[in-house]
Amino acid sequence: MSTMLHNVVSILFLLLILSSISFAEGMPACLSPDAKKNAESIIASNPISDHELLARMVYAEGLSTGFGDDQLVYNAIAWGVMNRVRLGERSHSMQRAYGLGIRGVIFKKGQFNPAIS
């Protein structure tokens, strides 16, 4: 199985898991705004894997498109993130434009608004 296909399958699996999570224990930290914290500091204080972060961002970004029921939208968003990650790994100018690694790409200013909001 190719790496890209493996990544997409992993993301889809994580999306399935995330869609079945119940928040009965209270509001998740990322939905409880605190003026002193930004999205990156909340993620840093509640460490999650890069794959889970990617799955959450893909899910949020997909819903924000208005086509949340179309699986191709989620695949395209995940592909776009991973393309930027790979470009950043190979070129310093692309790294400045898109960030370094999954977290760098997701939290790069102006890239993915749902990750920040």
DSSP file (Angstrom, degrees, kcal/mol; ACC not computed):
  #  RESIDUE AA STRUCTURE BP1 BP2  ACC     N-H-->O    O-->H-N    N-H-->O    O-->H-N    TCO  KAPPA ALPHA  PHI   PSI    X-CA   Y-CA   Z-CA
    1    1 A M              0   0    0      0, 0.0     5,-0.0     0, 0.0     0, 0.0   0.000 360.0 360.0 360.0 132.7    0.0    0.0    0.0
    2    2 A S     >  -     0   0    0      1,-0.1     4,-2.6     4,-0.0     5,-0.2  -0.242 360.0-115.7 -66.9 158.2    1.5    3.4   -0.9
    3    3 A T  H  > S+     0   0    0      2,-0.2     4,-2.6     1,-0.2     5,-0.2   0.901 115.1  50.5 -61.8 -42.7    2.3    5.8    1.8
    4    4 A M  H  > S+     0   0    0      2,-0.2     4,-2.5     1,-0.2    -1,-0.2   0.927 112.0  46.6 -63.2 -45.0   -0.3    8.4    0.7
    5    5 A L  H  > S+     0   0    0      1,-0.2     4,-2.7     2,-0.2    -1,-0.2   0.905 111.7  51.9 -63.7 -40.5   -3.0    5.8    0.6
    6    6 A H  H  X S+     0   0    0     -4,-2.6     4,-2.5     2,-0.2    -2,-0.2   0.914 110.0  49.5 -60.9 -43.0   -1.9    4.5    4.0
    7    7 A N  H  X S+     0   0    0     -4,-2.6     4,-2.5     2,-0.2    -2,-0.2   0.915 111.6  48.2 -62.8 -43.3   -2.1    8.1    5.3
    8    8 A V  H  X S+     0   0    0     -4,-2.5     4,-2.6     2,-0.2    -2,-0.2   0.918 111.7  49.2 -64.8 -43.0   -5.6    8.6    3.9
    9    9 A V  H  X S+     0   0    0     -4,-2.7     4,-2.3     1,-0.2    -1,-0.2   0.911 111.6  50.1 -62.2 -41.5   -6.8    5.3    5.3
   10   10 A S  H  X S+     0   0    0     -4,-2.5     4,-2.4     2,-0.2    -2,-0.2   0.909 111.1  48.8 -61.9 -42.5   -5.4    6.3    8.7
   11   11 A I  H  X S+     0   0    0     -4,-2.5     4,-2.6     2,-0.2    -2,-0.2   0.922 110.7  49.8 -64.3 -44.2   -7.1    9.6    8.6
   12   12 A L  H  X S+     0   0    0     -4,-2.6     4,-2.1     1,-0.2    -1,-0.2   0.898 110.3  50.9 -62.9 -39.5  -10.4    8.1    7.6
   13   13 A F  H  X S+     0   0    0     -4,-2.3     4,-2.1     2,-0.2    -1,-0.2   0.921 111.1  48.2 -62.7 -44.1  -10.1    5.6   10.5
   14   14 A L  H  X S+     0   0    0     -4,-2.4     4,-3.2     1,-0.2    -2,-0.2   0.880 108.7  54.2 -64.7 -37.3   -9.4    8.5   12.9
   15   15 A L  H  X S+     0   0    0     -4,-2.6     4,-2.3     2,-0.2    -1,-0.2   0.907 107.3  51.3 -62.6 -40.0  -12.3   10.4   11.6
   16   16 A L  H  X S+     0   0    0     -4,-2.1     4,-0.7     2,-0.2    -2,-0.2   0.924 112.5  45.9 -60.2 -44.5  -14.5    7.4   12.3
   17   17 A I  H >< S+     0   0    0     -4,-2.1     3,-1.1     1,-0.2     4,-0.4   0.940 112.7  49.7 -64.0 -47.5  -13.2    7.2   15.8
   18   18 A L  H >< S+     0   0    0     -4,-3.2     3,-1.0     1,-0.3    -1,-0.2   0.852 105.8  57.1 -62.2 -34.2  -13.6   11.0   16.4
   19   19 A S  H 3< S+     0   0    0     -4,-2.3    -1,-0.3     1,-0.2    -2,-0.2   0.708 107.7  48.4 -71.3 -17.1  -17.2   10.9   15.1
   20   20 A S  T << S+     0   0    0     -3,-1.1    -1,-0.2    -4,-0.7     2,-0.2   0.444  84.4 112.9-101.2   0.2  -18.1    8.4   17.7
   21   21 A I    <   -     0   0    0     -3,-1.0     2,-0.4    -4,-0.4    -3,-0.0  -0.529  57.7-144.5 -75.2 136.1  -16.6   10.1   20.7
   22   22 A S        -     0   0    0     -2,-0.2     3,-0.3     1,-0.1    -2,-0.1  -0.841   6.4-156.0 -99.4 136.9  -19.0   11.4   23.3
   23   23 A F    >   +     0   0    0     -2,-0.4     3,-1.6     1,-0.2    -1,-0.1  -0.146  52.0 128.1-101.9  37.3  -18.2   14.7   25.1
   24   24 A A  T 3   +     0   0    0      1,-0.3    -1,-0.2     3,-0.0     3,-0.1   0.737  62.9  68.3 -64.8 -22.7  -20.4   13.8   28.1
   25   25 A E  T 3  S-     0   0    0     -3,-0.3    -1,-0.3     1,-0.3     2,-0.3   0.594 118.6 -84.3 -74.6  -8.9  -17.4   14.6   30.4
   26   26 A G    <   -     0   0    0     -3,-1.6    -1,-0.3     2,-0.0     0, 0.0  -0.775  67.8 -29.5 132.4-178.4  -17.6   18.3   29.5
   27   27 A M        -     0   0    0     -2,-0.3     5,-0.1    -3,-0.1    -3,-0.0  -0.508  65.5-113.6 -73.0 132.4  -16.4   20.7   26.9
   28   28 A P    >>  -     0   0    0      0, 0.0     3,-1.7     0, 0.0     4,-0.5  -0.328  27.1-114.2 -62.7 151.0  -13.2   19.8   25.1
   29   29 A A  G >4 S+     0   0    0      1,-0.3     3,-1.2     2,-0.2    -2,-0.1   0.847 114.7  60.4 -56.4 -36.6  -10.3   22.3   25.9
   30   30 A C  G 34 S+     0   0    0      1,-0.3    -1,-0.3    12,-0.1    12,-0.1   0.705 106.1  47.7 -68.7 -17.2  -10.2   23.4   22.3
   31   31 A L  G <4 S+     0   0    0     -3,-1.7    -1,-0.3     1,-0.1    -2,-0.2   0.437  93.5  82.4-101.0  -0.6  -13.8   24.6   22.5
   32   32 A S  S << S-     0   0    0     -3,-1.2    -1,-0.1    -4,-0.5     2,-0.0  -0.827  80.2-142.8-103.2  93.8  -13.4   26.5   25.8
   33   33 A P        -     0   0    0      0, 0.0     2,-0.4     0, 0.0     5,-0.1  -0.288  20.7-177.5 -64.1 137.8  -11.9   29.8   24.7
   34   34 A D    >   -     0   0    0      3,-0.4     3,-1.9     1,-0.1    -2,-0.0  -0.989  25.3-142.6-134.3 122.5   -9.3   31.3   27.0
   35   35 A A  T 3  S+     0   0    0     -2,-0.4    -1,-0.1     1,-0.3     0, 0.0   0.760 101.5  54.5 -59.0 -24.9   -7.9   34.7   26.1
   36   36 A K  T 3  S+     0   0    0     -3,-0.0     2,-0.4     2,-0.0    -1,-0.3   0.607 103.9  64.5 -84.8 -12.0   -4.5   33.7   27.3
   37   37 A K    <   -     0   0    0     -3,-1.9    -3,-0.4     4,-0.0     2,-0.2  -0.874  60.2-163.9-117.4 144.6   -4.3   30.6   25.1
   38   38 A N     >  -     0   0    0     -2,-0.4     4,-2.0    -5,-0.1     5,-0.2  -0.655  44.1 -92.7-111.2 177.2   -4.2   30.0   21.4
   39   39 A A  H  > S+     0   0    0     77,-0.2     4,-2.3    -2,-0.2     5,-0.2   0.885 124.1  52.2 -59.4 -41.0   -4.9   26.8   19.5
   40   40 A E  H  > S+     0   0    0      1,-0.2     4,-2.5     2,-0.2    -1,-0.2   0.901 109.4  48.5 -64.5 -40.3   -1.2   25.8   19.4
   41   41 A S  H  > S+     0   0    0      2,-0.2     4,-1.8     1,-0.2    -1,-0.2   0.854 110.6  51.5 -70.2 -32.3   -0.8   26.3   23.2
   42   42 A I  H  X S+     0   0    0     -4,-2.0     4,-1.2     2,-0.2    -2,-0.2   0.925 112.0  46.4 -66.6 -43.9   -3.9   24.2   23.9
   43   43 A I  H  < S+     0   0    0     -4,-2.3     3,-0.3     1,-0.2     5,-0.2   0.903 111.9  51.7 -63.6 -41.2   -2.6   21.4   21.7
   44   44 A A  H  < S+     0   0    0     -4,-2.5    -1,-0.2     1,-0.2    -2,-0.2   0.856 110.6  47.6 -65.4 -34.6    0.8   21.6   23.3
   45   45 A S  H  < S+     0   0    0     -4,-1.8    -1,-0.2     1,-0.3    -2,-0.2   0.687 119.8  39.5 -81.2 -17.4   -0.7   21.3   26.8
   46   46 A N  S  < S-     0   0    0     -4,-1.2    -1,-0.3    -3,-0.3    -2,-0.1  -0.687  94.8-148.3-125.8  75.4   -2.9   18.4   25.8
   47   47 A P        +     0   0    0      0, 0.0     2,-0.3     0, 0.0    -3,-0.1  -0.159  23.2 172.0 -57.7 130.4   -0.5   16.4   23.5
   48   48 A I        -     0   0    0     -5,-0.2    -2,-0.0     1,-0.0    -5,-0.0  -0.930  36.9 -95.5-129.8 157.7   -2.0   14.5   20.7
   49   49 A S     >  -     0   0    0     -2,-0.3     4,-2.5     1,-0.1     5,-0.2  -0.240  31.5-113.6 -69.6 160.2   -0.3   12.7   17.9
   50   50 A D  H  > S+     0   0    0      1,-0.2     4,-2.6     2,-0.2     5,-0.2   0.867 117.8  55.1 -60.8 -36.3    0.3   14.4   14.5
   51   51 A H  H  > S+     0   0    0      2,-0.2     4,-2.4     1,-0.2    -1,-0.2   0.907 109.4  45.5 -66.1 -40.7   -2.1   11.9   12.9
   52   52 A E  H  > S+     0   0    0      2,-0.2     4,-2.7     1,-0.2    -2,-0.2   0.913 112.7  50.9 -68.0 -40.8   -4.9   12.8   15.3
   53   53 A L  H  X S+     0   0    0     -4,-2.5     4,-2.4     1,-0.2    -2,-0.2   0.919 111.7  48.2 -60.4 -43.3   -4.2   16.5   14.9
   54   54 A L  H  X S+     0   0    0     -4,-2.6     4,-2.8     2,-0.2     5,-0.2   0.920 111.1  50.2 -62.5 -44.2   -4.4   16.0   11.1
   55   55 A A  H  X S+     0   0    0     -4,-2.4     4,-2.3     1,-0.2    -2,-0.2   0.911 111.7  48.1 -62.1 -42.7   -7.6   14.0   11.4
   56   56 A R  H  X S+     0   0    0     -4,-2.7     4,-2.6     2,-0.2    -1,-0.2   0.915 113.5  46.6 -64.4 -42.6   -9.2   16.7   13.5
   57   57 A M  H  X S+     0   0    0     -4,-2.4     4,-3.1     2,-0.2     5,-0.3   0.918 112.0  50.2 -67.2 -42.5   -8.2   19.5   11.2
   58   58 A V  H  X S+     0   0    0     -4,-2.8     4,-2.7     1,-0.2    -2,-0.2   0.918 112.3  48.5 -60.8 -43.0   -9.4   17.6    8.1
   59   59 A Y  H  X S+     0   0    0     -4,-2.3     4,-2.3    -5,-0.2    -2,-0.2   0.943 115.0  43.8 -62.2 -48.6  -12.7   16.9    9.8
   60   60 A A  H  X S+     0   0    0     -4,-2.6     4,-1.9     1,-0.2    -2,-0.2   0.925 116.2  46.8 -64.4 -44.6  -13.1   20.6   10.8
   61   61 A E  H  X S+     0   0    0     -4,-3.1     4,-0.7     1,-0.2    -1,-0.2   0.906 111.6  52.1 -64.5 -41.2  -12.0   21.9    7.5
   62   62 A G  H ><>S+     0   0    0     -4,-2.7     3,-0.8    -5,-0.3     5,-0.7   0.907 109.7  48.2 -62.1 -43.0  -14.3   19.5    5.6
   63   63 A L  H ><5S+     0   0    0     -4,-2.3     3,-1.2     1,-0.2     5,-0.3   0.869 105.9  58.9 -64.9 -35.1  -17.3   20.5    7.6
   64   64 A S  H 3<5S+     0   0    0     -4,-1.9    -1,-0.2     1,-0.2    -2,-0.2   0.682  94.7  66.1 -69.9 -15.7  -16.5   24.2    7.0
   65   65 A T  T <<5S-     0   0    0     -3,-0.8    -1,-0.2    -4,-0.7    -2,-0.2   0.716 105.9-122.5 -77.1 -19.3  -16.7   23.6    3.2
   66   66 A G  T < 5S+     0   0    0     -3,-1.2     3,-0.1    -4,-0.4    -3,-0.1   0.439  96.7  89.2  88.4  -0.6  -20.4   22.9    3.3
   67   67 A F    > < +     0   0    0     -5,-0.7     3,-2.2     1,-0.1     6,-0.3  -0.221  42.2 140.9-119.3  40.6  -19.7   19.5    1.6
   68   68 A G  T 3   +     0   0    0     -5,-0.3    -5,-0.1     1,-0.3    -1,-0.1   0.621  67.5  58.9 -61.4 -15.1  -19.2   17.5    4.9
   69   69 A D  T 3  S+     0   0    0     -3,-0.1     2,-0.7    -7,-0.1    -1,-0.3   0.444  85.9  90.0 -93.6   0.3  -21.0   14.5    3.5
   70   70 A D    X>  -     0   0    0     -3,-2.2     3,-1.3     1,-0.1     4,-0.9  -0.866  60.7-161.0-102.9 111.3  -18.6   14.1    0.5
   71   71 A Q  H 3> S+     0   0    0     -2,-0.7     4,-2.1     1,-0.3     3,-0.2   0.788  87.9  66.7 -60.7 -30.0  -15.6   11.8    1.4
   72   72 A L  H 3> S+     0   0    0      1,-0.2     4,-2.5     2,-0.2    -1,-0.3   0.824  94.0  59.2 -62.8 -30.5  -13.6   13.2   -1.5
   73   73 A V  H <> S+     0   0    0     -3,-1.3     4,-2.2    -6,-0.3    -1,-0.2   0.932 106.9  46.0 -62.5 -45.5  -13.5   16.6    0.2
   74   74 A Y  H  X S+     0   0    0     -4,-0.9     4,-2.4     1,-0.2     5,-0.2   0.904 112.5  50.7 -64.8 -41.4  -11.7   15.0    3.3
   75   75 A N  H  X S+     0   0    0     -4,-2.1     4,-2.5     1,-0.2    -1,-0.2   0.917 110.5  49.4 -61.5 -42.9   -9.3   13.1    1.0
   76   76 A A  H  X S+     0   0    0     -4,-2.5     4,-2.5     2,-0.2    -2,-0.2   0.892 111.1  48.9 -65.6 -40.2   -8.5   16.3   -0.9
   77   77 A I  H  X S+     0   0    0     -4,-2.2     4,-2.2     2,-0.2    -1,-0.2   0.933 112.8  47.2 -65.6 -45.5   -7.8   18.3    2.3
   78   78 A A  H  X S+     0   0    0     -4,-2.4     4,-2.5     1,-0.2     5,-0.2   0.908 112.3  50.6 -61.9 -42.0   -5.6   15.5    3.7
   79   79 A W  H  X S+     0   0    0     -4,-2.5     4,-2.4    -5,-0.2    -1,-0.2   0.921 109.1  51.9 -61.3 -43.8   -3.7   15.3    0.4
   80   80 A G  H  X S+     0   0    0     -4,-2.5     4,-2.0     2,-0.2    -2,-0.2   0.902 110.8  47.0 -60.4 -43.1   -3.2   19.1    0.4
   81   81 A V  H  X S+     0   0    0     -4,-2.2     4,-2.3     1,-0.2    -1,-0.2   0.953 113.9  46.6 -63.4 -49.6   -1.8   19.1    3.9
   82   82 A M  H  X S+     0   0    0     -4,-2.5     4,-2.3     1,-0.2    -2,-0.2   0.833 109.6  55.0 -66.3 -31.1    0.6   16.2    3.2
   83   83 A N  H  X S+     0   0    0     -4,-2.4     4,-2.4    -5,-0.2    -1,-0.2   0.918 109.6  46.8 -64.0 -43.6    1.7   17.8   -0.1
   84   84 A R  H  X S+     0   0    0     -4,-2.0     4,-2.5     2,-0.2    -2,-0.2   0.877 110.1  53.7 -66.3 -37.6    2.6   20.9    1.8
   85   85 A V  H  X S+     0   0    0     -4,-2.3     4,-1.6     2,-0.2    16,-0.3   0.948 111.3  45.4 -60.3 -48.1    4.5   18.8    4.4
   86   86 A R  H  X S+     0   0    0     -4,-2.3     4,-1.0     1,-0.2    -2,-0.2   0.893 112.0  51.0 -64.8 -40.6    6.5   17.1    1.7
   87   87 A L  H >X S+     0   0    0     -4,-2.4     4,-1.5     1,-0.2     3,-0.7   0.919 109.5  51.3 -61.7 -42.9    7.2   20.4   -0.1
   88   88 A G  H 3< S+     0   0    0     -4,-2.5     7,-0.3     6,-0.3    -1,-0.2   0.811 106.4  54.8 -64.2 -30.7    8.4   21.9    3.2
   89   89 A E  H 3< S+     0   0    0     -4,-1.6    -1,-0.2     1,-0.2    -2,-0.2   0.744 115.5  38.6 -72.9 -22.9   10.7   19.0    3.8
   90   90 A R  H << S+     0   0    0     -4,-1.0     2,-0.4    -3,-0.7    -2,-0.2   0.605 117.8  40.0-105.0 -14.3   12.4   19.5    0.4
   91   91 A S     X  -     0   0    0     -4,-1.5     4,-2.1    -5,-0.1    -1,-0.2  -0.988  56.5-151.5-144.2 129.7   12.7   23.2    0.1
   92   92 A H  H  > S+     0   0    0     -2,-0.4     4,-2.0     2,-0.2     5,-0.2   0.865 102.9  52.7 -66.2 -35.4   13.5   26.0    2.5
   93   93 A S  H  > S+     0   0    0      2,-0.2     4,-1.7     1,-0.2    -1,-0.2   0.901 111.1  46.4 -68.4 -38.2   11.4   28.5    0.6
   94   94 A M  H  > S+     0   0    0     -7,-0.3     4,-3.3     2,-0.2     5,-0.5   0.860 108.9  56.4 -68.9 -34.6    8.4   26.1    0.7
   95   95 A Q  H  X S+     0   0    0     -4,-2.1     4,-2.3    -8,-0.3    -2,-0.2   0.903 108.3  47.1 -62.6 -40.6    9.0   25.5    4.4
   96   96 A R  H  < S+     0   0    0     -4,-2.0    -1,-0.2     1,-0.2    -2,-0.2   0.878 116.9  44.7 -66.5 -36.6    8.8   29.3    5.0
   97   97 A A  H  < S+     0   0    0     -4,-1.7    -2,-0.2    -5,-0.2    -1,-0.2   0.896 132.0  16.2 -73.9 -41.3    5.6   29.4    2.9
   98   98 A Y  H  < S-     0   0    0     -4,-3.3    10,-0.3     1,-0.2    -3,-0.2   0.623 103.3-116.2-112.9 -16.3    3.8   26.4    4.4
   99   99 A G     <  -     0   0    0     -4,-2.3     2,-0.5    -5,-0.5    -1,-0.2  -0.359  33.9 -73.2 100.7 173.4    5.6   25.4    7.7
  100  100 A L  S  > S-     0   0    0     -2,-0.1     4,-1.1    -4,-0.1   -15,-0.1  -0.946  88.3 -14.2-115.4 125.8    7.5   22.4    8.7
  101  101 A G  H  > S-     0   0    0     -2,-0.5     4,-2.4   -16,-0.3     5,-0.2  -0.016  98.7 -58.9  75.3 176.8    5.8   19.1    9.5
  102  102 A I  H  > S+     0   0    0      1,-0.2     4,-2.6     2,-0.2     5,-0.2   0.929 137.6  46.3 -61.4 -47.8    2.1   18.4   10.0
  103  103 A R  H  > S+     0   0    0      1,-0.2     4,-2.5     2,-0.2    -1,-0.2   0.911 111.9  51.8 -62.5 -42.1    1.8   20.8   13.0
  104  104 A G  H  X S+     0   0    0     -4,-1.1     4,-0.6     1,-0.2    -1,-0.2   0.901 112.7  44.9 -61.1 -41.6    3.7   23.5   11.1
  105  105 A V  H >< S+     0   0    0     -4,-2.4     3,-0.7     2,-0.2    -2,-0.2   0.927 114.3  48.2 -68.4 -45.3    1.5   23.3    8.1
  106  106 A I  H 3< S+     0   0    0     -4,-2.6     6,-0.6     1,-0.2    -2,-0.2   0.901 118.7  38.5 -64.0 -41.2   -1.7   23.2   10.1
  107  107 A F  H 3< S+     0   0    0     -4,-2.5     2,-0.3    -5,-0.2    -1,-0.2   0.378  82.2 124.2 -95.9   5.4   -0.9   26.2   12.3
  108  108 A K  S XX S-     0   0    0     -3,-0.7     3,-2.1    -4,-0.6     4,-0.5  -0.492  76.4-100.0 -64.8 128.6    0.8   28.3    9.7
  109  109 A K  T 34 S+     0   0    0      1,-0.3    -1,-0.1    -2,-0.3    -2,-0.1  -0.230 104.6  13.5 -54.3 130.9   -0.9   31.6    9.6
  110  110 A G  T 34 S+     0   0    0     -3,-0.1    -1,-0.3     2,-0.1     3,-0.2   0.446 104.9  94.4  85.6   1.6   -3.4   31.9    6.8
  111  111 A Q  T <4 S+     0   0    0     -3,-2.1     2,-0.5     1,-0.2    -2,-0.1   0.954  93.0   6.8 -89.6 -64.7   -3.5   28.2    5.9
  112  112 A F    >X  -     0   0    0     -6,-0.6     3,-0.9    -4,-0.5     4,-0.8  -0.869  58.0-171.5-129.2  97.7   -6.3   26.4    7.7
  113  113 A N  H >> S+     0   0    0     -2,-0.5     4,-2.7     1,-0.2     3,-1.1   0.870  82.8  59.6 -59.7 -42.7   -8.7   28.6    9.6
  114  114 A P  H 34 S+     0   0    0      0, 0.0    -1,-0.2     0, 0.0   -56,-0.0   0.813  99.6  59.4 -59.5 -27.0  -10.7   25.8   11.4
  115  115 A A  H <4 S+     0   0    0     -3,-0.9    -2,-0.2     2,-0.2    -8,-0.1   0.836 113.9  37.0 -67.1 -30.6   -7.5   24.6   13.0
  116  116 A I  H <<        0   0    0     -3,-1.1   -77,-0.2    -4,-0.8    -1,-0.2   0.852 360.0 360.0 -89.2 -38.6   -7.1   28.1   14.6
  117  117 A S     <        0   0    0     -4,-2.7    -2,-0.2   -79,-0.1    -1,-0.1   0.463 360.0 360.0 -92.3 360.0  -10.7   28.8   15.4
